[in-house]
């Protein structure tokens, strides 16, 4: 029913495939528009590039459970810091 297509990324101008299986997935989800960006531009736009590992992390101690943890911001003494598990439970 669907056939592979070649699309052009609106950000970088490179051609990228829009496979038949991707088209079927889009149709199942009810998406009416074709993708306009290649995978690398989509990931970069979402902030999922490989340079995220360069993010500075700070040592902290969880105010809830007392375990050491790392957080992506400079902890302050006037605000509690929670590890990811305790933070998820508080939400």
C-alpha positions in Angstrom: 0.0 0.0 0.0 2.8 2.5 1.0 6.0 3.0 -0.9 9.3 4.4 0.3 9.7 8.2 -0.4 12.6 10.5 -0.3 12.0 13.8 1.4 14.2 16.9 1.8 14.9 18.2 5.3 13.7 21.8 5.8 16.6 22.5 8.2 19.7 21.0 6.6 18.5 20.4 3.0 19.6 16.8 3.0 17.5 14.0 1.5 16.1 11.4 3.9 13.9 8.3 3.5 10.3 8.2 4.6 9.8 4.4 4.6 6.6 2.6 4.0 6.6 1.3 7.6 7.0 4.9 8.9 4.2 6.0 6.6 2.0 3.2 7.9 2.8 4.2 11.5 1.9 7.9 10.8 -1.4 6.8 9.3 -2.2 4.6 12.3 -1.5 7.5 14.7 -3.7 9.8 12.6 -0.8 12.1 11.5 -1.6 13.9 8.3 1.6 15.7 7.7 4.8 14.1 6.5 8.0 14.7 8.6 9.9 17.8 7.5 13.2 17.1 9.2 15.7 14.3 9.0 16.4 12.3 12.1 19.5 14.2 13.1 17.8 17.5 12.8 14.8 16.3 14.8 17.1 15.0 17.5 19.0 18.3 17.6 15.8 20.3 17.7 14.6 18.2 20.7 17.9 18.7 22.4 18.9 15.1 22.2 22.3 15.5 20.6 25.3 13.6 21.8 26.8 16.7 23.5 24.4 16.4 26.4 27.1 14.4 28.2 29.0 17.6 28.4 26.5 19.0 30.8 28.0 20.0 34.1 26.7 18.0 37.0 27.0 18.9 40.7 27.3 16.7 43.8 24.5 16.9 46.3 22.8 15.0 49.1 19.1 14.1 48.8 17.1 16.0 51.4 14.6 13.1 51.6 16.7 9.9 51.7 20.2 11.2 52.4 21.8 9.5 49.5 24.5 11.2 47.4 23.3 12.3 44.0 24.2 14.5 41.0 22.1 17.3 39.8 22.4 19.6 36.7 22.3 22.8 38.8 24.3 24.4 41.6 22.6 23.4 44.8 21.9 26.2 47.3 21.6 25.9 51.1 18.2 27.5 51.2 16.5 25.0 48.9 16.2 21.2 49.3 17.7 18.9 46.6 16.2 15.5 45.8 17.6 12.5 44.0 15.7 11.4 40.9 13.7 8.7 42.8 12.6 11.0 45.6 11.8 13.8 43.2 9.6 11.5 41.1 7.7 10.4 44.3 7.1 14.1 45.3 5.6 15.0 42.0 
